[in-house]
Amino acid sequence: MPRIDRATVDVPATPEQVYAAFVDADVLAEWLPPEGMRGELCDARLREGGGFTMTLHYRDASGGRGKTTDDTDVSRVVIDELVQGERVVWGVEFDSDDPDNAGRMTMTWTFTAGDSGGTRVAVDVTDVPPGIDAEAHQEGLDASLANLRAWLER
């Protein structure tokens, strides 16, 4: 069975407000980097067919966990689909010399309105390169969604 990494969070915002956090470069750069990392977003063209480059810097680089260098992960994202208030689909590739980190994974973010005015945000990640540790990836996805929730609660 193919690997699918999935994370969800309920946020106190409308689907349209969640969607807006994906199409504003400053906001995206603020919530997307998971715990333990600092992110830099560049070349942002946040429209369908556009994309961005995200460089994640590990705050503790002693483990040499980076995919691009010992302390960084650089990913190039192509925005495959934008459906306002419903869905965002990214194709993501890491800059890495390690063939186990190569390949294009797909991140599908969906926004479903809840009964109480909030939104369930889910991300499904398919075609995850085998070099990406499943447990670490899950922690990263959960952390990014927690950051999104915190940003939306402001």
C-alpha positions as CSV (number, residue, x, y, z in Angstrom):
1,M,0.0,0.0,0.0
2,P,1.4,3.4,-0.9
3,R,2.5,5.7,1.9
4,I,0.2,8.6,2.7
5,D,1.2,11.0,5.5
6,R,-1.8,12.8,6.9
7,A,-2.4,15.5,9.6
8,T,-5.5,17.4,10.6
9,V,-6.4,20.3,12.8
10,D,-9.5,22.3,13.7
11,V,-9.0,26.0,13.5
12,P,-11.2,28.9,14.6
13,A,-11.5,30.5,11.2
14,T,-13.6,30.2,8.0
15,P,-12.3,28.2,5.0
16,E,-11.7,31.5,3.2
17,Q,-9.5,32.8,6.1
18,V,-7.5,29.6,6.0
19,Y,-7.1,29.8,2.3
20,A,-5.8,33.4,2.7
21,A,-3.0,32.1,4.9
22,F,-1.7,30.0,1.9
23,V,-1.7,32.8,-0.7
24,D,0.1,35.6,1.3
25,A,3.9,35.1,1.3
26,D,4.5,36.8,4.6
27,V,1.9,34.8,6.4
28,L,2.9,31.5,4.8
29,A,6.6,32.1,5.8
30,E,5.4,32.7,9.3
31,W,3.4,29.6,10.0
32,L,4.7,26.9,7.6
33,P,8.2,26.2,9.2
34,P,7.7,23.4,11.8
35,E,9.0,23.6,15.4
36,G,12.7,23.6,15.7
37,M,13.2,25.2,12.3
38,R,13.4,28.7,10.9
39,G,12.2,29.3,7.4
40,E,12.9,31.6,4.5
41,L,10.5,31.9,1.6
42,C,11.7,33.3,-1.7
43,D,10.6,33.4,-5.3
44,A,7.0,33.5,-4.2
45,R,4.4,33.5,-7.0
46,L,1.4,32.3,-5.0
47,R,-1.0,31.5,-7.8
48,E,-1.9,28.4,-9.7
49,G,1.1,27.4,-11.8
50,G,3.4,29.5,-9.7
51,G,5.2,28.4,-6.6
52,F,8.0,29.3,-4.1
53,T,11.2,28.1,-2.6
54,M,11.4,27.4,1.1
55,T,14.6,27.0,3.0
56,L,14.3,25.5,6.4
57,H,17.1,25.9,8.8
58,Y,17.4,23.5,11.7
59,R,17.9,25.3,15.0
60,D,20.0,22.4,16.3
61,A,22.1,21.2,13.4
62,S,24.2,18.8,15.5
63,G,22.4,15.7,14.1
64,G,23.1,16.6,10.5
65,R,19.5,15.9,9.6
66,G,19.2,18.3,6.7
67,K,18.4,17.0,3.2
68,T,20.3,19.8,1.3
69,T,23.1,20.5,3.8
70,D,23.7,19.3,7.3
71,D,21.4,22.0,8.7
72,T,19.0,22.9,5.9
73,D,16.2,21.6,3.8
74,V,15.5,23.5,0.6
75,S,12.3,22.6,-1.2
76,R,10.9,23.9,-4.4
77,V,7.1,24.0,-4.5
78,V,4.9,24.2,-7.6
79,I,1.3,25.2,-6.9
80,D,-0.7,22.7,-8.9
81,E,-4.1,23.8,-7.8
82,L,-5.8,26.6,-5.9
83,V,-9.5,26.4,-5.2
84,Q,-10.5,29.4,-3.0
85,G,-11.8,28.4,0.4
86,E,-11.5,24.6,-0.4
87,R,-8.2,23.3,-1.4
88,V,-4.5,23.9,-2.2
89,V,-2.3,21.4,-3.9
90,W,1.5,21.6,-4.0
91,G,4.1,19.5,-5.8
92,V,7.2,19.6,-3.6
93,E,10.8,18.5,-4.5
94,F,13.8,18.7,-2.2
95,D,17.2,19.9,-3.3
96,S,19.3,16.9,-2.3
97,D,22.2,14.8,-3.6
98,D,20.7,11.8,-1.8
99,P,18.5,9.8,-4.2
100,D,16.4,8.7,-1.3
101,N,15.2,12.3,-0.9
102,A,14.6,12.7,-4.6
103,G,11.2,12.9,-6.3
104,R,8.1,14.9,-6.3
105,M,5.7,14.5,-3.4
106,T,2.2,16.0,-3.5
107,M,0.7,17.9,-0.6
108,T,-3.1,18.3,-0.8
109,W,-4.4,20.7,1.8
110,T,-8.2,20.7,2.2
111,F,-10.4,23.1,4.2
112,T,-13.8,21.9,5.4
113,A,-16.2,24.2,7.2
114,G,-17.4,22.9,10.6
115,D,-20.8,23.3,12.3
116,S,-19.5,25.8,14.8
117,G,-18.0,28.2,12.3
118,G,-14.5,26.8,12.4
119,T,-12.7,24.8,9.7
120,R,-11.0,21.4,9.6
121,V,-7.7,21.7,7.8
122,A,-6.2,18.4,6.5
123,V,-3.1,17.7,4.6
124,D,-2.5,14.5,2.7
125,V,1.0,13.9,1.4
126,T,1.6,11.2,-1.3
127,D,4.6,10.0,-3.1
128,V,6.8,10.8,-0.1
129,P,10.5,10.1,-0.9
130,P,11.7,7.0,1.1
131,G,14.5,9.1,2.7
132,I,11.9,11.2,4.6
133,D,11.4,9.5,8.0
134,A,7.7,8.9,8.6
135,E,7.8,9.8,12.3
136,A,9.8,13.0,11.8
137,H,7.5,14.0,8.8
138,Q,4.4,13.5,11.0
139,E,5.9,15.7,13.7
140,G,6.7,18.4,11.1
141,L,3.2,18.3,9.6
142,D,1.5,18.4,13.0
143,A,3.8,21.3,14.0
144,S,3.0,23.3,10.9
145,L,-0.7,22.8,11.4
146,A,-0.3,23.9,15.1
147,N,1.5,27.0,13.9
148,L,-1.3,27.7,11.4
149,R,-3.9,27.4,14.1
150,A,-2.0,29.7,16.4
151,W,-1.6,32.3,13.6
152,L,-5.4,32.1,12.9
153,E,-6.2,32.5,16.6
154,R,-4.6,36.0,16.8
